[in-house]
Structures are given as C-alpha cells and as structure tokens.
Amino acid sequence: MSLTSDLEAHGDSSLIVDSGAEPTSVAGRSPTQLAIARFRADKLSMFSFIISVLIVLCAIAAPILVATGVLNPNGFNQDLLANDGVTPDGRFGGISWDHPLGVEPGTGSDMLSRLMLAMTWSLGIALTATLLTVIIGVVFGIVSGFSGGFVDATVGRFIDLTLSFPVTMMLLALSSPAIQMLRTTVADWPGLGMLHDRDRASGLYVIIILAVFGWPPVARVLRGQVLSIREREYIEAARLMGASRMRLYFKEVLPNVWAPILVFFTLLVPAYISAEAAFSFLGVGIKPPTPTLGNILADSVSYTSADPTFFFMPGVLLALTVVVFNLVGDGARDALDPKTNR
C-alpha cells in the first residue's frame, strides 16, 4: 500500500503532500536592495530625504523662475516699506499673500525669491565642493592604501600637513589676492551671466578652499578600507591575470568602497552648506545683491530688533537644510552598515 493510501485509510489526509506541486522559489536580495529596504524602514530618514529632495528641487527651479519673471529677487519695492524707508510696512516683516515670507528691509525685495535663489547658489557651491572633495579623497585614499610603502607614507605626511593648516585664517588672509587673480580667469566663462566677475571668483575661491582642505578625512577612512580589500582573493586573481594598476584601483577596489563614499558625500553636503554660509557671513563669499544664505544672514543681523522676521527666515532655512541632510547621511550610514548604532 502506498503512503497516500495509508494516510487516507487512517483519516489523516492533512499530511498528504501533493508531489505534483511546483516548489516555491525564494528570491534573494542584493546588498543594495537590503540597504534601500533598511533606509525606507527608517521613517525619520525617509521624511528627511523627502524634505531634502524638495529643497534641491526648489534650488533647481529658482533660476528658471527668475528667468521667466515668476520670482524677482532684486526688485525694489519702496512702497512696501514704512515711513522710515527701512523697515517693512505691516506685521511680521511685511508678510502678505503676495509676499509669503515678507520683504527685505531697506529694499522691499521679496524674501521668498531671495531665499530660493540663495539656496541655489549655496547648495550649488556645497555640492560642487563636496564632489571635488570626494574625488580627491577617493583617489589619494585608494592609491595610498593599495600601494603601501613609500607612497603610503608620503600621502600620510601630506594629509598631516594639510590638516595642520588653520583653514579659516588662511581663507581670510588669502581672499583678496586670490579672488583678484581668479577674477581675470573666470571673467569670460560662459553660462554664469547671473553672476558678476567678483561673485564668480568668490564662489570658485570658496569651492577650492573647501575641496583642498576637506579631502584628508575621506582619504584616511578609505585608506583603512583598502588595506583590507587589497588582501582579498579577487585582487590577487586580478594581479595574476596581469591587471594594470589603474584597473586594480578603479575596477577592482573602487566598486567595493562605494558605501563609505556615499556616506561621506551625504555628510559633507550639510557641512559645506554651513561653511559657505559662514564664509559669506565673514565677507569672503558671494556678495549682495546676488543672494546666498550666508550674506542674507549677515545682512539680517543689523535688523534683529527692528525686523526679527528677516533674521528668523534665513536662519530657520539654513538650520532646516543642514539638519535634514545630516539625518539623510545618518540614515544612509545605518542602512549601509546595520551594525552601527545611531
């Protein structure tokens, strides 16, 4: 008697197995899919990611809206000022349906237009400087960690030398001659018609300073990662097959260190947004009338008593931008390395 007949005879048909049923396949997930799933499960990180995307979209849309006349960041509206010709007429900095965030003291310019365009320049400088910082740090970190010996020691001493410089003091000391030299270089660059020569030079100067002095931490962390990767079997196999140094660096090693690179990128963006604002506050960055978060905040200090709203708006936007980008970076780090604790 077969097993099925024996089970039916004893009335235990629940144990009958249908031998003709197809087995269900278990779909595996890649490390990238697992990291995305962990990131999406973190509600705070997802909320911060949505806010950061909205900020980036506003920064991208601002120049287009200015070109089409929807936004007018440099328009003078003296009729929106009080009798003294300085403070905005009305409560809360002149907030109205036409000017949802009020107007700027002294000029009557629309604050919403100026803050959106300010985010464009501040975020553009921060993203460009972050990209250059990561590229320099990745190249030096991979070459140093993989080569070892004299190359590793030389890069290590160069990193120590770079970290020993007082960045802020050098930034202020070199700003005037460096910006003057850069003005002659960028004066004829196309595509930056909205910026004056000095604004272009100042923005480029801030980007160079941030990138030149910001890459050592990236290189140090990647060097530690590469020290363990270079001993793996696939690296030895690539060597035996005659792979060149460039292939070993950027085809074998680089794809295996993308996680810390992504984390560094997401954490450097808010740090550089704050740095650009600080440099503009100190008078080194882009000058008015071209708005950035730093120079708007610097101008608002003079009106803290007369018009607190003017000081409040750029400060809140700067703090919000830095916080949400930091939370996105923390969420990416936790998703890529679940063993860490926030």
C-alpha positions in Angstrom: 0.0 0.0 0.0 1.3 3.5 -0.8 1.9 6.1 1.7 -1.0 8.2 0.4 -3.4 5.3 0.6 -2.3 4.5 4.1 -2.8 8.1 5.3 -6.3 8.2 3.7 -7.2 4.9 5.3 -6.3 6.4 8.8 -8.3 9.6 8.1 -5.2 11.8 8.3 -5.4 13.5 4.9 -3.9 16.8 6.2 -0.5 15.2 5.9 -0.9 14.3 2.3 1.8 16.1 0.2 1.0 17.0 -3.4 4.0 15.7 -5.2 2.9 17.5 -8.4 3.0 21.0 -6.9 5.9 23.2 -8.1 8.3 24.3 -5.4 8.1 28.0 -4.5 11.3 29.9 -5.4 12.9 32.1 -2.8 14.2 35.4 -4.4 17.4 36.6 -2.9 18.1 40.4 -2.5 21.3 42.1 -3.2 23.2 44.2 -0.5 21.9 47.3 -2.3 18.3 46.2 -2.1 18.7 45.3 1.6 20.3 48.7 2.3 17.4 50.5 0.5 14.9 48.5 2.4 16.5 49.4 5.7 16.6 53.0 4.8 12.9 53.0 3.8 12.0 51.4 7.1 13.6 54.4 8.9 10.7 56.9 9.0 12.8 59.8 10.2 15.4 59.3 7.4 12.7 58.9 4.8 11.0 62.1 6.0 14.3 64.0 5.9 15.0 62.5 2.4 11.7 63.9 1.1 12.4 67.4 2.6 15.9 67.4 1.2 14.6 66.5 -2.3 12.1 69.3 -2.1 14.9 71.7 -1.1 17.0 70.5 -4.1 14.1 70.9 -6.5 13.5 74.5 -5.2 17.1 75.2 -5.7 17.0 73.9 -9.3 13.8 75.7 -10.1 14.7 79.1 -8.7 16.9 80.3 -11.7 14.3 79.1 -14.1 11.5 81.0 -12.2 13.8 84.1 -12.1 14.4 84.0 -15.8 10.6 83.6 -16.5 9.8 86.5 -14.2 7.9 84.5 -11.6 10.5 85.3 -9.0 12.0 88.8 -8.6 14.8 88.6 -6.0 16.4 92.0 -6.9 13.2 94.1 -7.3 13.0 97.3 -5.3 9.6 97.9 -3.7 9.8 101.1 -1.7 6.1 101.3 -1.3 6.2 98.1 0.9 8.4 99.9 3.5 7.3 102.0 6.4 7.7 105.8 6.7 11.3 105.4 7.8 12.1 103.8 4.4 13.9 100.9 6.1 11.6 98.5 8.0 8.8 96.7 6.1 5.3 98.0 6.4 3.0 95.7 8.4 3.4 92.9 10.9 6.0 90.1 10.7 8.3 91.7 8.2 5.6 92.6 5.7 4.1 89.1 5.2 1.2 89.0 2.8 -0.4 86.9 0.1 1.9 88.5 -2.5 5.0 88.1 -0.2 4.5 84.9 1.9 7.9 85.3 3.7 7.8 89.1 3.9 10.1 91.6 2.3 13.7 92.7 2.9 14.3 95.8 4.9 15.7 98.8 3.1 14.9 97.4 -0.4 11.5 95.8 -0.1 12.7 92.8 -2.2 10.6 89.6 -1.9 12.2 87.3 0.7 10.8 84.1 -0.9 12.5 84.9 -4.2 15.8 85.8 -2.5 15.8 82.7 -0.2 15.1 80.4 -3.1 17.8 81.9 -5.3 20.1 81.9 -2.2 19.6 78.2 -1.8 20.6 77.7 -5.5 24.0 79.3 -5.0 24.6 77.9 -1.5 23.7 74.4 -2.5 25.5 74.7 -5.8 28.7 75.7 -4.1 28.3 73.0 -1.4 27.6 70.2 -4.0 30.5 71.2 -6.2 32.9 71.4 -3.3 31.7 68.1 -2.0 32.1 66.4 -5.4 35.7 67.7 -5.7 36.5 66.7 -2.1 35.2 63.2 -2.5 37.1 62.7 -5.8 40.4 63.9 -4.4 40.0 61.9 -1.2 39.0 58.7 -3.1 42.0 58.9 -5.4 44.5 59.5 -2.6 42.9 57.0 -0.3 42.9 54.2 -2.8 46.4 54.8 -4.1 47.8 55.2 -0.6 46.1 52.1 0.9 46.7 49.9 -2.1 50.4 50.9 -2.8 51.7 51.0 0.8 55.4 51.6 1.5 56.8 54.9 0.4 53.7 56.1 -1.4 51.5 55.4 1.7 54.0 57.2 4.0 54.2 60.2 1.6 50.4 60.6 1.3 50.1 60.2 5.1 52.5 63.0 5.8 50.8 65.2 3.2 47.5 64.6 4.9 49.1 65.6 8.3 50.5 68.7 6.7 47.1 69.7 5.2 45.3 69.1 8.5 47.8 71.3 10.3 46.9 74.5 8.4 44.4 76.9 10.1 41.8 76.9 7.3 39.8 80.0 8.4 42.8 82.2 9.0 44.3 81.2 5.6 40.9 81.7 3.9 40.7 85.3 5.2 44.4 86.1 4.6 44.5 84.9 1.0 41.0 86.0 0.0 41.8 89.4 -1.5 44.8 88.4 -3.8 43.3 85.1 -4.7 39.9 86.5 -5.6 41.5 89.2 -7.7 43.6 86.6 -9.5 40.5 84.4 -10.1 38.5 87.4 -11.5 40.8 87.6 -14.5 40.4 83.8 -15.0 36.6 83.5 -14.8 35.6 86.8 -16.4 34.9 85.3 -19.8 33.4 82.0 -18.6 30.0 81.4 -20.3 26.9 80.2 -18.6 27.2 82.4 -15.5 25.6 85.6 -16.7 23.6 86.0 -13.5 26.9 86.4 -11.5 29.3 89.3 -11.6 33.0 88.6 -12.1 33.7 89.1 -8.4 30.8 86.7 -7.5 32.2 84.0 -9.8 35.7 84.4 -8.4 34.4 84.4 -4.8 32.3 81.3 -5.3 35.2 79.5 -7.1 37.5 80.5 -4.3 35.3 79.1 -1.6 34.9 75.8 -3.6 38.7 75.5 -4.0 39.3 76.1 -0.3 36.7 73.6 0.8 38.0 70.9 -1.5 41.7 71.5 -0.9 41.3 71.3 2.9 38.4 68.9 3.1 39.7 65.7 1.4 42.1 64.3 4.2 39.4 62.7 6.3 37.9 61.0 3.2 41.3 59.7 2.2 42.1 58.4 5.7 38.9 56.4 6.0 39.2 54.9 2.5 42.8 54.0 3.1 41.8 51.8 6.1 39.1 50.2 3.9 41.6 49.5 1.1 44.2 48.0 3.4 41.8 45.0 4.0 40.4 44.9 0.5 43.9 44.6 -1.2 44.4 41.2 0.5 41.2 39.6 -0.9 41.3 36.7 -3.3 39.8 38.5 -6.3 42.5 41.2 -6.0 45.2 38.5 -6.1 43.5 36.8 -9.1 43.4 40.1 -11.0 47.1 40.6 -10.3 47.9 37.1 -11.6 45.9 37.8 -14.8 48.1 40.9 -15.4 45.7 43.7 -14.5 47.2 47.1 -14.6 47.4 49.4 -11.6 44.6 51.6 -12.9 42.3 48.6 -13.3 43.1 47.4 -9.8 42.4 50.9 -8.4 39.2 51.8 -10.2 37.8 48.5 -11.4 38.5 46.1 -8.5 38.8 48.3 -5.4 36.6 51.3 -6.1 33.3 49.4 -6.5 33.9 47.8 -3.1 34.2 51.1 -1.2 31.1 52.9 -2.5 29.3 52.6 0.8 31.7 54.9 2.8 32.0 57.2 -0.2 28.2 57.6 -0.3 28.1 58.3 3.5 30.8 60.9 3.2 29.0 62.6 0.3 25.8 62.9 2.3 27.5 64.2 5.4 29.8 66.6 3.6 27.0 68.5 1.8 25.4 69.9 5.0 28.8 70.7 6.4 29.8 72.6 3.3 26.4 74.5 3.3 27.2 75.7 6.8 30.8 76.5 5.8 29.7 78.5 2.8 27.2 80.4 5.0 30.0 81.1 7.5 32.4 82.3 4.8 29.7 84.6 3.3 29.0 85.9 6.8 32.7 86.8 7.2 32.6 88.6 3.9 34.6 86.1 1.8 31.9 84.5 -0.3 29.5 85.9 -2.8 28.4 89.5 -2.2 25.0 91.1 -2.4 22.9 91.7 -4.5 23.5 88.0 -5.5 21.9 86.2 -2.6 23.3 83.3 -0.6 22.2 82.1 2.8 25.3 83.5 4.4 25.1 87.0 3.1 21.4 87.3 3.8 22.0 86.1 7.3 24.9 88.6 7.6 22.6 91.5 6.5 19.8 90.4 8.8 22.0 90.8 11.9 21.6 94.6 11.7 17.8 94.2 11.8 17.4 91.8 14.7 15.4 94.3 16.8 13.6 96.2 14.1 12.6 93.2 12.0 13.2 89.9 13.7 11.4 88.0 10.9 14.2 89.0 8.5 16.7 87.3 10.8 14.4 84.4 11.6 13.7 83.2 8.0 17.2 82.6 6.6 18.3 81.2 10.0 15.5 78.6 10.0 16.1 77.7 6.4 19.8 77.2 7.0 19.2 75.1 10.1 16.5 73.0 8.4 18.7 72.3 5.4 21.7 71.2 7.5 19.5 69.1 9.8 17.7 67.2 7.0 20.9 66.5 5.1 22.6 65.3 8.2 19.7 63.0 9.0 19.8 61.6 5.5 23.5 60.9 5.9 23.0 59.2 9.2 20.2 57.1 7.7 22.4 56.1 4.8 25.2 55.1 7.2 22.9 53.0 9.3 21.4 51.4 6.2 24.7 50.5 4.6 26.2 49.3 7.9 23.4 48.0 10.2 25.9 47.1 12.9 26.4 50.7 13.8 24.1 52.5 16.3 23.0 56.0 15.6 
